[in-house]
Amino acid sequence: MRRLSADENHMVRFRLNGESVEGPAEPRMLLSDFLRHVLGRTGTHVGCEHGVCGACTIRIDGMMARACMTLAVQVEGSDITTVEGLAPEPGRLSVLQAAFRRHHALQCGFCTAGILMSLDTLLQAEPEADAGRIREVLSGHLCRCTGYHQILDAAVEAARALRKETQNA
């Protein structure tokens, strides 16, 4: 592990949604702040800043992580996916995002990015996930608006659609 000086910025380089990015960061800068304020990628939201609410959930090297609990300098050389990277192409929603839209699975939208990241990660790893497993993953997120019913319905529909896509491929 490289030693960092606390009184200077360090260049941090990684892949973000398939694109190489870099920027300066103080050793104690949180990844959530780096994404939002240095790179201008505001899809990752900051809620509680304690890793409890799940709003800042991203993927680091394929694993779910809380951006508010990760230092920017820790992700040097990593492959990071944020909610901006879920759509298959500009102007087109992913299966999960489209299901959220159909089921009105968001209201204020603050928690949505983190929930989408967690559910997308789940459905990639466990395409057979059922409502119980989806509920388990949702338990790591706080949503004060929807009551979770629409979110669960959207995730179950997306899981079903993704399984069908896999079977037809």
Disulfide bonds with the S-S distance in Angstrom:
none
